[in-house]
Amino acid sequence: MAAWSSSAAAGSLSATPPPPAGCASPSSSPAATPRVPGERGSQVSFAHATGGYAMMQALIARGVIGDFRAPDILRFGFTPLYTRFVDVWDAVDRFDRVLVSGEWQEPRFSVRAGVT
């Protein structure tokens, strides 16, 4: 089991793409993920100075599961065993729609829960 776990972890690291050079996520949220594979793990993070918590709640309402790390990080994990390219594509599309439309500014998304 330990060999499988370390193999899966290595696959996860190699399968997680770096953010594109000069990446601004949808609507100019700068990538906060390290570009070096050994430093980034199996996640991609974006920094957004205001409203990060509400943005993540709006994304969760649209079926995109991530987490918010105070003060300004929206973090998305990738599991290579079942995350498909289309899943990532759809998540980015939803992220863009939430930001561009301003949907995240709806008061319901700012209500703090015990777990983000």
Biotite code that builds the C-alpha atoms (Angstrom):
import biotite.structure as struc

atoms = struc.array([
    struc.Atom([0.000, 0.000, 0.000], chain_id="A", res_id=1, res_name="MET", atom_name="CA", element="C"),
    struc.Atom([2.835, 2.432, 0.784], chain_id="A", res_id=2, res_name="ALA", atom_name="CA", element="C"),
    struc.Atom([4.321, 1.924, -2.695], chain_id="A", res_id=3, res_name="ALA", atom_name="CA", element="C"),
    struc.Atom([0.967, 2.684, -4.300], chain_id="A", res_id=4, res_name="TRP", atom_name="CA", element="C"),
    struc.Atom([0.514, 5.796, -2.168], chain_id="A", res_id=5, res_name="SER", atom_name="CA", element="C"),
    struc.Atom([3.916, 7.240, -3.055], chain_id="A", res_id=6, res_name="SER", atom_name="CA", element="C"),
    struc.Atom([3.362, 6.352, -6.715], chain_id="A", res_id=7, res_name="SER", atom_name="CA", element="C"),
    struc.Atom([-0.024, 8.077, -6.690], chain_id="A", res_id=8, res_name="ALA", atom_name="CA", element="C"),
    struc.Atom([1.484, 11.125, -5.007], chain_id="A", res_id=9, res_name="ALA", atom_name="CA", element="C"),
    struc.Atom([4.249, 11.299, -7.607], chain_id="A", res_id=10, res_name="ALA", atom_name="CA", element="C"),
    struc.Atom([1.676, 11.023, -10.376], chain_id="A", res_id=11, res_name="GLY", atom_name="CA", element="C"),
    struc.Atom([-0.365, 13.754, -8.773], chain_id="A", res_id=12, res_name="SER", atom_name="CA", element="C"),
    struc.Atom([2.622, 16.098, -8.689], chain_id="A", res_id=13, res_name="LEU", atom_name="CA", element="C"),
    struc.Atom([3.566, 15.449, -12.286], chain_id="A", res_id=14, res_name="SER", atom_name="CA", element="C"),
    struc.Atom([-0.030, 15.683, -13.518], chain_id="A", res_id=15, res_name="ALA", atom_name="CA", element="C"),
    struc.Atom([-0.760, 19.058, -11.969], chain_id="A", res_id=16, res_name="THR", atom_name="CA", element="C"),
    struc.Atom([-0.048, 21.673, -14.585], chain_id="A", res_id=17, res_name="PRO", atom_name="CA", element="C"),
    struc.Atom([1.777, 24.844, -13.716], chain_id="A", res_id=18, res_name="PRO", atom_name="CA", element="C"),
    struc.Atom([-0.217, 28.012, -14.133], chain_id="A", res_id=19, res_name="PRO", atom_name="CA", element="C"),
    struc.Atom([0.407, 29.542, -17.544], chain_id="A", res_id=20, res_name="PRO", atom_name="CA", element="C"),
    struc.Atom([3.212, 32.112, -17.716], chain_id="A", res_id=21, res_name="ALA", atom_name="CA", element="C"),
    struc.Atom([1.911, 35.485, -16.639], chain_id="A", res_id=22, res_name="GLY", atom_name="CA", element="C"),
    struc.Atom([-1.279, 33.758, -15.626], chain_id="A", res_id=23, res_name="CYS", atom_name="CA", element="C"),
    struc.Atom([-4.099, 35.830, -14.510], chain_id="A", res_id=24, res_name="ALA", atom_name="CA", element="C"),
    struc.Atom([-6.984, 33.547, -13.794], chain_id="A", res_id=25, res_name="SER", atom_name="CA", element="C"),
    struc.Atom([-10.339, 34.447, -15.113], chain_id="A", res_id=26, res_name="PRO", atom_name="CA", element="C"),
    struc.Atom([-10.894, 38.124, -14.476], chain_id="A", res_id=27, res_name="SER", atom_name="CA", element="C"),
    struc.Atom([-7.351, 38.871, -13.356], chain_id="A", res_id=28, res_name="SER", atom_name="CA", element="C"),
    struc.Atom([-6.891, 36.827, -10.199], chain_id="A", res_id=29, res_name="SER", atom_name="CA", element="C"),
    struc.Atom([-3.137, 36.239, -10.183], chain_id="A", res_id=30, res_name="PRO", atom_name="CA", element="C"),
    struc.Atom([-1.876, 32.687, -9.878], chain_id="A", res_id=31, res_name="ALA", atom_name="CA", element="C"),
    struc.Atom([-0.352, 32.076, -6.462], chain_id="A", res_id=32, res_name="ALA", atom_name="CA", element="C"),
    struc.Atom([0.852, 28.560, -7.295], chain_id="A", res_id=33, res_name="THR", atom_name="CA", element="C"),
    struc.Atom([4.612, 27.996, -7.533], chain_id="A", res_id=34, res_name="PRO", atom_name="CA", element="C"),
    struc.Atom([5.762, 27.246, -11.075], chain_id="A", res_id=35, res_name="ARG", atom_name="CA", element="C"),
    struc.Atom([8.280, 24.579, -9.954], chain_id="A", res_id=36, res_name="VAL", atom_name="CA", element="C"),
    struc.Atom([6.533, 21.155, -9.795], chain_id="A", res_id=37, res_name="PRO", atom_name="CA", element="C"),
    struc.Atom([8.233, 20.065, -6.554], chain_id="A", res_id=38, res_name="GLY", atom_name="CA", element="C"),
    struc.Atom([7.023, 23.220, -4.807], chain_id="A", res_id=39, res_name="GLU", atom_name="CA", element="C"),
    struc.Atom([3.373, 23.228, -5.844], chain_id="A", res_id=40, res_name="ARG", atom_name="CA", element="C"),
    struc.Atom([1.953, 19.846, -4.863], chain_id="A", res_id=41, res_name="GLY", atom_name="CA", element="C"),
    struc.Atom([-1.252, 18.778, -6.573], chain_id="A", res_id=42, res_name="SER", atom_name="CA", element="C"),
    struc.Atom([-3.131, 22.043, -6.383], chain_id="A", res_id=43, res_name="GLN", atom_name="CA", element="C"),
    struc.Atom([-3.509, 25.369, -8.134], chain_id="A", res_id=44, res_name="VAL", atom_name="CA", element="C"),
    struc.Atom([-4.108, 28.529, -6.140], chain_id="A", res_id=45, res_name="SER", atom_name="CA", element="C"),
    struc.Atom([-5.201, 32.025, -7.041], chain_id="A", res_id=46, res_name="PHE", atom_name="CA", element="C"),
    struc.Atom([-4.946, 35.183, -4.974], chain_id="A", res_id=47, res_name="ALA", atom_name="CA", element="C"),
    struc.Atom([-7.768, 37.673, -4.940], chain_id="A", res_id=48, res_name="HIS", atom_name="CA", element="C"),
    struc.Atom([-7.435, 40.707, -2.689], chain_id="A", res_id=49, res_name="ALA", atom_name="CA", element="C"),
    struc.Atom([-11.127, 41.059, -1.867], chain_id="A", res_id=50, res_name="THR", atom_name="CA", element="C"),
    struc.Atom([-14.036, 38.667, -1.671], chain_id="A", res_id=51, res_name="GLY", atom_name="CA", element="C"),
    struc.Atom([-12.110, 35.391, -1.825], chain_id="A", res_id=52, res_name="GLY", atom_name="CA", element="C"),
    struc.Atom([-14.370, 33.652, 0.667], chain_id="A", res_id=53, res_name="TYR", atom_name="CA", element="C"),
    struc.Atom([-17.528, 34.739, -1.168], chain_id="A", res_id=54, res_name="ALA", atom_name="CA", element="C"),
    struc.Atom([-16.009, 33.733, -4.517], chain_id="A", res_id=55, res_name="MET", atom_name="CA", element="C"),
    struc.Atom([-15.289, 30.239, -3.238], chain_id="A", res_id=56, res_name="MET", atom_name="CA", element="C"),
    struc.Atom([-18.819, 29.902, -1.857], chain_id="A", res_id=57, res_name="GLN", atom_name="CA", element="C"),
    struc.Atom([-20.255, 30.972, -5.237], chain_id="A", res_id=58, res_name="ALA", atom_name="CA", element="C"),
    struc.Atom([-18.052, 28.392, -6.971], chain_id="A", res_id=59, res_name="LEU", atom_name="CA", element="C"),
    struc.Atom([-19.150, 25.672, -4.556], chain_id="A", res_id=60, res_name="ILE", atom_name="CA", element="C"),
    struc.Atom([-22.774, 26.591, -5.332], chain_id="A", res_id=61, res_name="ALA", atom_name="CA", element="C"),
    struc.Atom([-21.930, 25.958, -9.017], chain_id="A", res_id=62, res_name="ARG", atom_name="CA", element="C"),
    struc.Atom([-20.378, 22.554, -8.240], chain_id="A", res_id=63, res_name="GLY", atom_name="CA", element="C"),
    struc.Atom([-16.705, 23.611, -8.217], chain_id="A", res_id=64, res_name="VAL", atom_name="CA", element="C"),
    struc.Atom([-15.179, 22.364, -4.977], chain_id="A", res_id=65, res_name="ILE", atom_name="CA", element="C"),
    struc.Atom([-12.148, 24.173, -3.622], chain_id="A", res_id=66, res_name="GLY", atom_name="CA", element="C"),
    struc.Atom([-11.168, 25.852, -0.415], chain_id="A", res_id=67, res_name="ASP", atom_name="CA", element="C"),
    struc.Atom([-10.426, 29.341, 0.789], chain_id="A", res_id=68, res_name="PHE", atom_name="CA", element="C"),
    struc.Atom([-7.273, 30.129, 2.755], chain_id="A", res_id=69, res_name="ARG", atom_name="CA", element="C"),
    struc.Atom([-7.237, 33.480, 4.516], chain_id="A", res_id=70, res_name="ALA", atom_name="CA", element="C"),
    struc.Atom([-6.433, 36.118, 3.749], chain_id="A", res_id=71, res_name="PRO", atom_name="CA", element="C"),
    struc.Atom([-6.829, 35.844, -0.046], chain_id="A", res_id=72, res_name="ASP", atom_name="CA", element="C"),
    struc.Atom([-6.177, 32.368, -1.513], chain_id="A", res_id=73, res_name="ILE", atom_name="CA", element="C"),
    struc.Atom([-8.649, 30.272, -3.524], chain_id="A", res_id=74, res_name="LEU", atom_name="CA", element="C"),
    struc.Atom([-7.207, 26.754, -3.758], chain_id="A", res_id=75, res_name="ARG", atom_name="CA", element="C"),
    struc.Atom([-8.196, 23.930, -6.096], chain_id="A", res_id=76, res_name="PHE", atom_name="CA", element="C"),
    struc.Atom([-6.888, 20.366, -5.796], chain_id="A", res_id=77, res_name="GLY", atom_name="CA", element="C"),
    struc.Atom([-6.353, 17.887, -8.605], chain_id="A", res_id=78, res_name="PHE", atom_name="CA", element="C"),
    struc.Atom([-6.709, 14.149, -8.186], chain_id="A", res_id=79, res_name="THR", atom_name="CA", element="C"),
    struc.Atom([-5.297, 12.517, -11.319], chain_id="A", res_id=80, res_name="PRO", atom_name="CA", element="C"),
    struc.Atom([-7.128, 9.248, -10.707], chain_id="A", res_id=81, res_name="LEU", atom_name="CA", element="C"),
    struc.Atom([-10.450, 10.807, -11.659], chain_id="A", res_id=82, res_name="TYR", atom_name="CA", element="C"),
    struc.Atom([-10.070, 14.485, -12.622], chain_id="A", res_id=83, res_name="THR", atom_name="CA", element="C"),
    struc.Atom([-10.537, 14.819, -16.371], chain_id="A", res_id=84, res_name="ARG", atom_name="CA", element="C"),
    struc.Atom([-9.461, 17.672, -18.624], chain_id="A", res_id=85, res_name="PHE", atom_name="CA", element="C"),
    struc.Atom([-13.114, 18.587, -19.165], chain_id="A", res_id=86, res_name="VAL", atom_name="CA", element="C"),
    struc.Atom([-13.596, 18.867, -15.381], chain_id="A", res_id=87, res_name="ASP", atom_name="CA", element="C"),
    struc.Atom([-10.794, 21.441, -15.208], chain_id="A", res_id=88, res_name="VAL", atom_name="CA", element="C"),
    struc.Atom([-12.136, 23.250, -18.280], chain_id="A", res_id=89, res_name="TRP", atom_name="CA", element="C"),
    struc.Atom([-15.630, 23.457, -16.766], chain_id="A", res_id=90, res_name="ASP", atom_name="CA", element="C"),
    struc.Atom([-14.266, 24.679, -13.422], chain_id="A", res_id=91, res_name="ALA", atom_name="CA", element="C"),
    struc.Atom([-12.297, 27.478, -15.109], chain_id="A", res_id=92, res_name="VAL", atom_name="CA", element="C"),
    struc.Atom([-15.358, 28.449, -17.133], chain_id="A", res_id=93, res_name="ASP", atom_name="CA", element="C"),
    struc.Atom([-17.486, 28.610, -13.979], chain_id="A", res_id=94, res_name="ARG", atom_name="CA", element="C"),
    struc.Atom([-14.760, 30.557, -12.157], chain_id="A", res_id=95, res_name="PHE", atom_name="CA", element="C"),
    struc.Atom([-14.742, 33.106, -14.960], chain_id="A", res_id=96, res_name="ASP", atom_name="CA", element="C"),
    struc.Atom([-18.539, 33.389, -14.982], chain_id="A", res_id=97, res_name="ARG", atom_name="CA", element="C"),
    struc.Atom([-18.709, 33.887, -11.207], chain_id="A", res_id=98, res_name="VAL", atom_name="CA", element="C"),
    struc.Atom([-16.111, 36.664, -11.344], chain_id="A", res_id=99, res_name="LEU", atom_name="CA", element="C"),
    struc.Atom([-17.244, 38.450, -14.497], chain_id="A", res_id=100, res_name="VAL", atom_name="CA", element="C"),
    struc.Atom([-20.934, 38.409, -13.548], chain_id="A", res_id=101, res_name="SER", atom_name="CA", element="C"),
    struc.Atom([-20.232, 39.578, -9.999], chain_id="A", res_id=102, res_name="GLY", atom_name="CA", element="C"),
    struc.Atom([-22.373, 36.695, -8.728], chain_id="A", res_id=103, res_name="GLU", atom_name="CA", element="C"),
    struc.Atom([-19.958, 36.247, -5.820], chain_id="A", res_id=104, res_name="TRP", atom_name="CA", element="C"),
    struc.Atom([-21.094, 39.638, -4.471], chain_id="A", res_id=105, res_name="GLN", atom_name="CA", element="C"),
    struc.Atom([-24.526, 38.280, -3.570], chain_id="A", res_id=106, res_name="GLU", atom_name="CA", element="C"),
    struc.Atom([-24.910, 38.544, 0.238], chain_id="A", res_id=107, res_name="PRO", atom_name="CA", element="C"),
    struc.Atom([-25.591, 34.802, 0.651], chain_id="A", res_id=108, res_name="ARG", atom_name="CA", element="C"),
    struc.Atom([-22.013, 33.985, -0.394], chain_id="A", res_id=109, res_name="PHE", atom_name="CA", element="C"),
    struc.Atom([-20.487, 36.164, 2.344], chain_id="A", res_id=110, res_name="SER", atom_name="CA", element="C"),
    struc.Atom([-22.128, 34.270, 5.211], chain_id="A", res_id=111, res_name="VAL", atom_name="CA", element="C"),
    struc.Atom([-19.260, 32.519, 7.004], chain_id="A", res_id=112, res_name="ARG", atom_name="CA", element="C"),
    struc.Atom([-19.575, 28.813, 7.685], chain_id="A", res_id=113, res_name="ALA", atom_name="CA", element="C"),
    struc.Atom([-17.534, 26.824, 10.195], chain_id="A", res_id=114, res_name="GLY", atom_name="CA", element="C"),
    struc.Atom([-15.683, 25.046, 7.372], chain_id="A", res_id=115, res_name="VAL", atom_name="CA", element="C"),
    struc.Atom([-14.728, 26.558, 4.021], chain_id="A", res_id=116, res_name="THR", atom_name="CA", element="C"),
])
